[in-house]
Amino acid sequence: MAGIQKSLRLPPETLREIEQMAKDSGRDFSGITLDLLSEAIKTRRCPGIVLAEGVNGRRARVAGTGIEVWEILANYQSLNQDFNRLKKAFHWLTPDHLRAALGYYAAYPEEIDELIDRNRDWTSQTIKKRHPRMTPL
């Protein structure tokens, strides 16, 4: 990705942390720093959302719940975008949790739509093909 070069002064502790992350992940300093900045922007724009490591990389989750934003949005869409029905479907979450997920979607719809589409493609046949050990004998 082409970008604009800027100079940035980092405190030594921050520099050491980023360098260690780069070393641990096998990625370069710039890539890790861009990811960190992107995540910081997203979580500032969308309070109540955290980005957490999952099986397929980092994903947006509702803070304190472990539920990924795409899961809430997929249900919301299947409920004809009825917030009251969504509250019933996720009765253990607060309205603020649900609004945080909807707010993240409003800010980053392409990211969430891609995850919804990817998960919609899972069928018993794709599970059998991709993960044969997960199917009964």
Buried (B, 14 or more C-beta within 10 A) or exposed (E): EEEEEEEEEEEEEEEEBBBEBBEEEEBEEEEBBBBBEEBEEBBEEBEBBBBEEEEEEEBBBBBEBEBBBBBBBBBBEEBEEEEEBBBEBBEEBBEEBBBBBBBBBEBBEEBBBEBBEEEEEEEEEEEEEEEEEEEEE
